[in-house]
Amino acid sequence: MPEFTVRTAEQLPILLQAFRKQAGLTQAATAKRLGITQQTFSALERNADKISTDRLLQVLSLFGVELVLREACSPTEPQNSSEPVW
């Protein structure tokens, strides 16, 4: 699976939607697994930049995605050009 560099919380909604679709899940199916309504999940997905870390990790786990933290490259260090930046 490719890696995605996330630098702002505003990048999360589109990534969550993409991960959900890649996992073959609808909003309704995802919501059911989380024990919430489809409307609640829809709002969560649209406003992913505002959800708690605990909930984000729960959703990512459901999609088969893990969160990896690493030190950012320094401004003088070249970035890997094959790494997508969202």
C-alpha positions in Angstrom: 0.0 0.0 0.0 1.3 3.4 -0.8 2.2 6.0 1.9 0.4 9.3 2.2 2.0 12.3 3.8 -0.6 14.3 5.7 0.5 17.8 6.8 -2.8 19.4 7.6 -6.0 18.1 9.2 -8.0 19.4 6.3 -6.5 16.6 4.2 -8.2 13.9 6.3 -11.8 14.0 4.8 -10.8 13.1 1.3 -8.3 10.4 2.5 -10.9 8.8 4.8 -13.4 8.7 2.0 -10.8 7.1 -0.3 -9.7 4.6 2.3 -13.3 3.6 2.9 -14.0 3.1 -0.8 -10.8 1.2 -1.2 -11.9 -1.1 1.7 -15.2 -1.7 -0.2 -17.4 -0.2 2.5 -20.3 2.2 2.2 -21.0 4.9 4.7 -23.9 2.8 6.1 -21.7 -0.4 6.5 -18.9 1.6 8.1 -21.4 3.3 10.5 -22.9 0.0 11.5 -19.5 -1.4 12.3 -18.7 1.7 14.4 -22.1 1.5 16.2 -23.3 4.9 14.9 -25.8 6.1 12.3 -25.0 6.6 8.7 -25.7 10.3 9.1 -23.3 10.5 12.0 -20.6 8.8 10.0 -21.2 11.1 7.0 -20.7 14.1 9.2 -17.6 12.5 10.7 -16.2 11.8 7.3 -16.9 15.3 6.1 -15.4 16.8 9.2 -12.6 14.4 9.8 -10.3 17.2 10.7 -12.4 17.7 13.9 -12.6 14.1 15.2 -10.7 12.8 18.2 -7.5 10.8 17.7 -9.2 7.8 19.3 -12.0 7.9 16.8 -9.6 8.5 13.9 -7.6 5.4 14.9 -10.7 3.4 15.2 -11.9 4.4 11.7 -8.4 3.8 10.1 -8.2 0.4 11.7 -11.6 -0.5 10.3 -10.3 0.4 6.8 -7.1 -1.6 7.3 -5.0 1.5 7.5 -2.4 2.2 10.2 -1.0 5.6 11.3 2.8 5.9 11.2 4.5 8.9 12.7 7.9 9.9 11.6 10.1 12.9 11.9 9.6 15.4 9.0 12.4 16.0 6.6 14.4 19.2 7.3 14.0 22.0 4.6 17.5 21.2 3.3 16.9 17.4 3.0 15.4 16.3 -0.3 12.0 14.6 -0.1 11.3 11.3 -1.8 9.8 12.3 -5.1 7.8 9.1 -5.4 5.9 9.8 -2.2 2.5 11.3 -2.8 1.8 14.5 -0.9 -1.9 15.2 -0.1 
